[in-house]
Amino acid sequence: MRIAIIGAGLAGLSAAYDLGRNGHQVTVFEGSPMVGGLAAGFKAPHWDWSLEKYYHHWFTSDAAMLGLIKELGWSDEVLFPRPFTVLFHEGQFYPADSIGTALKFFLKHYPITDVVRFGLVGAYLRLTPWWRPLEKVTAAAWLRRWAGPRIYDAVWKPMLVGKFGEQNVDIVNMAWFWARIKSRTTKLGTFVGGFQRFMDKFADVIRSQGTEIRLSATVTGVHKNTDGTLRIETVSESSDFDAVISTSSPALTARLAPGLPPAYTEKLQALRSMGAVVMVISLDRKLTPYYWHNVPKEAGFPFLALVEHTNFIPAEHYGGDTLIYCGDYLETDHEHFRMTKEQLLDRFLEAFPRFNPAFDRSWVKDSWLWKTTYAQPIPPVNHSRNVPDLRTPLHGLYFASMSQVYPWDRGTNYAVGIGRRVAKMVNEDFAGQ
Ligand SMILES: Cc1cc2nc3c(=O)[nH]c(=O)nc-3n(C[C@H](O)[C@H](O)[C@H](O)COP(=O)(O)OP(=O)(O)OC[C@H]3O[C@@H](n4cnc5c(N)ncnc54)[C@H](O)[C@@H]3O)c2cc1C
């Protein structure tokens, strides 16, 4: 069978890997000049390791991702260095990278009854497997009720605002929150050489199975032929396939395939998501002793998180540079999407003395700006009804994206999972052909 895959992110590559192994003739079309999608990296000339454009790490619970790596025989190249996470509270940073340090922080600042409720809520969410009742209520309402308004306002609300913006805080459902607590671990992992090295190695394995990965090949349309096959169009060519898997965004997939029935297209168009703006700044010295700083917007920070990457992976892999991410999830009409790199750099650097009063602009060596309009799906109440099927009503066309891994939050682990799931579906649907 001839199968086209749109997108060489982890979903597209995982699907290609399984379909190629099953003997299909697979072609991957990737719009950008490299594989990796949102998890791709970049490298300054004097760095040995690549750095993810958007901060990325794996959790020890990422069974699909770590399982794939094991299958490929590369488990010894996965590292789990110790991350140091801190919480911002009333002008100060407090360590919160283990149950012990978090408990110390809460006991210092909140009544014991709040701390007990916080602990019980956390334990309940970790233990319960029943997320469906939780999707009927918003995370804000559920957490206010069960964790209490003080803990909600101080801890969970800033996290929800940071992720989804003030306007969506009362929209996101509790199943999304459950999934995050359920699946995340305090230990964080990465790949020797960076995620991009993993992606490139994975792409090489896929190519060795006979699959062609066409880079800088943006698909502009998917059309039904009279003989039932599907025609893929790019700016420079068109070719026919028995099946097509789109791993592009829902909005783009709706535009690419005008032959999709209106009911399915409307479902795609109704899915909402946040974009992300992430700046990487290299400094000639350390800014802080910590890795991950969660900072609340209401305290006047121009970003959601400041991540000192080189307090997680040693600076020696990056020519001695200190690497800092300033990241945020934003609606795509936010002014940060329109601002230039220099304007954003000025805005972000203004906040740096709050992390280190000695900071001076002369410490800055370089900066890179990354923006994406599709970064974080927004799941409202009863979202399971909104999730589009992987098998679209246009025969032979499949759709597998971050918006369909619900109730799980998007992540490379779920991209691998959905990529392999859609490959299995295609295999079954076309068995014997
Ligand atoms: C800021 C941020 C932080 C994150 N942090 C983490 C983390 O710590 N850990 C984690 O596991 N995950 C994290 N993620 C999520 C993770 O990156 C994604 O869930 C995962 O990479 C999605 O993979 P995908 O293949 O579904 O989509 P993508 O990676 O988006 O891949 C889709 C690919 O399709 C290509 N494409 C789209 N349209 C076309 C077209 N018309 N023609 C050709 N090609 C096309 C795109 O160029 C892209 O390469 C983060 C994401 C963001 C934005």
The ligand as an SDF file (V2000), in Angstrom:
LIG
                    3D

 53 58  0  0  0  0  0  0  0  0999 V2000
    6.1310   25.0250   24.7360 C   0  0  0  0  0  0  0  0  0  0  0  0
    5.9530   23.5370   24.6250 C   0  0  0  0  0  0  0  0  0  0  0  0
    6.5080   22.7240   25.6000 C   0  0  0  0  0  0  0  0  0  0  0  0
    6.3440   21.3410   25.5230 C   0  0  0  0  0  0  0  0  0  0  0  0
    6.9180   20.5790   26.4790 N   0  0  0  0  0  0  0  0  0  0  0  0
    6.8510   19.2380   26.3770 C   0  0  0  0  0  0  0  0  0  0  0  0
    7.5490   18.4120   27.2870 C   0  0  0  0  0  0  0  0  0  0  0  0
    8.2160   18.8890   28.1890 O   0  0  0  0  0  0  0  0  0  0  0  0
    7.4610   17.0700   27.1390 N   0  0  0  0  0  0  0  0  0  0  0  0
    6.7350   16.5020   26.1350 C   0  0  0  0  0  0  0  0  0  0  0  0
    6.7100   15.2790   26.0320 O   0  0  0  0  0  0  0  0  0  0  0  0
    6.0450   17.2540   25.2540 N   0  0  0  0  0  0  0  0  0  0  0  0
    6.0820   18.6100   25.3540 C   0  0  0  0  0  0  0  0  0  0  0  0
    5.4280   19.3910   24.4540 N   0  0  0  0  0  0  0  0  0  0  0  0
    4.4660   18.7640   23.5420 C   0  0  0  0  0  0  0  0  0  0  0  0
    5.1020   18.0410   22.3830 C   0  0  0  0  0  0  0  0  0  0  0  0
    5.9970   18.8680   21.7040 O   0  0  0  0  0  0  0  0  0  0  0  0
    3.9890   17.6280   21.4230 C   0  0  0  0  0  0  0  0  0  0  0  0
    2.9410   16.9960   22.1060 O   0  0  0  0  0  0  0  0  0  0  0  0
    4.4820   16.6800   20.3320 C   0  0  0  0  0  0  0  0  0  0  0  0
    5.7270   17.0710   19.8350 O   0  0  0  0  0  0  0  0  0  0  0  0
    3.4470   16.6650   19.2270 C   0  0  0  0  0  0  0  0  0  0  0  0
    3.8750   15.8510   18.1780 O   0  0  0  0  0  0  0  0  0  0  0  0
    3.0050   15.7670   16.8580 P   0  0  0  0  0  0  0  0  0  0  0  0
    3.7300   14.9110   15.9290 O   0  0  0  0  0  0  0  0  0  0  0  0
    1.5970   15.4010   17.2250 O   0  0  0  0  0  0  0  0  0  0  0  0
    2.8850   17.2530   16.3240 O   0  0  0  0  0  0  0  0  0  0  0  0
    4.0310   18.2340   15.8220 P   0  0  0  0  0  0  0  0  0  0  0  0
    5.2600   18.0430   16.5940 O   0  0  0  0  0  0  0  0  0  0  0  0
    3.3920   19.5750   15.7690 O   0  0  0  0  0  0  0  0  0  0  0  0
    4.3210   17.7200   14.3440 O   0  0  0  0  0  0  0  0  0  0  0  0
    3.5050   18.0470   13.2640 C   0  0  0  0  0  0  0  0  0  0  0  0
    4.4220   18.2360   12.0670 C   0  0  0  0  0  0  0  0  0  0  0  0
    3.6110   18.4410   10.9170 O   0  0  0  0  0  0  0  0  0  0  0  0
    4.2420   19.3940   10.0960 C   0  0  0  0  0  0  0  0  0  0  0  0
    3.1880   19.9440    9.2270 N   0  0  0  0  0  0  0  0  0  0  0  0
    2.0710   20.6060    9.6050 C   0  0  0  0  0  0  0  0  0  0  0  0
    1.3400   20.9300    8.5310 N   0  0  0  0  0  0  0  0  0  0  0  0
    2.0040   20.4470    7.4560 C   0  0  0  0  0  0  0  0  0  0  0  0
    1.7450   20.4660    6.0560 C   0  0  0  0  0  0  0  0  0  0  0  0
    0.6640   21.0590    5.5440 N   0  0  0  0  0  0  0  0  0  0  0  0
    2.6540   19.8760    5.2380 N   0  0  0  0  0  0  0  0  0  0  0  0
    3.7620   19.2610    5.7170 C   0  0  0  0  0  0  0  0  0  0  0  0
    4.0470   19.2320    7.0390 N   0  0  0  0  0  0  0  0  0  0  0  0
    3.1730   19.8150    7.8920 C   0  0  0  0  0  0  0  0  0  0  0  0
    4.8180   20.4000   11.0680 C   0  0  0  0  0  0  0  0  0  0  0  0
    5.8660   21.1480   10.4780 O   0  0  0  0  0  0  0  0  0  0  0  0
    5.3100   19.4760   12.1840 C   0  0  0  0  0  0  0  0  0  0  0  0
    6.6480   19.0910   11.9740 O   0  0  0  0  0  0  0  0  0  0  0  0
    5.5830   20.7670   24.4740 C   0  0  0  0  0  0  0  0  0  0  0  0
    5.0490   21.5960   23.4800 C   0  0  0  0  0  0  0  0  0  0  0  0
    5.2340   22.9610   23.5520 C   0  0  0  0  0  0  0  0  0  0  0  0
    4.6530   23.8340   22.4780 C   0  0  0  0  0  0  0  0  0  0  0  0
  1  2  1  0
  2  3  1  0
  2 52  2  0
  3  4  2  0
  4  5  1  0
  4 50  1  0
  5  6  2  0
  6  7  1  0
  6 13  1  0
  7  8  2  0
  7  9  1  0
  9 10  1  0
 10 11  2  0
 10 12  1  0
 12 13  2  0
 13 14  1  0
 14 15  1  0
 14 50  1  0
 15 16  1  0
 16 17  1  0
 16 18  1  0
 18 19  1  0
 18 20  1  0
 20 21  1  0
 20 22  1  0
 22 23  1  0
 23 24  1  0
 24 25  2  0
 24 26  1  0
 24 27  1  0
 27 28  1  0
 28 29  2  0
 28 30  1  0
 28 31  1  0
 31 32  1  0
 32 33  1  0
 33 34  1  0
 33 48  1  0
 34 35  1  0
 35 36  1  0
 35 46  1  0
 36 37  1  0
 36 45  1  0
 37 38  2  0
 38 39  1  0
 39 40  1  0
 39 45  2  0
 40 41  1  0
 40 42  2  0
 42 43  1  0
 43 44  2  0
 44 45  1  0
 46 47  1  0
 46 48  1  0
 48 49  1  0
 50 51  2  0
 51 52  1  0
 52 53  1  0
M  END
$$$$
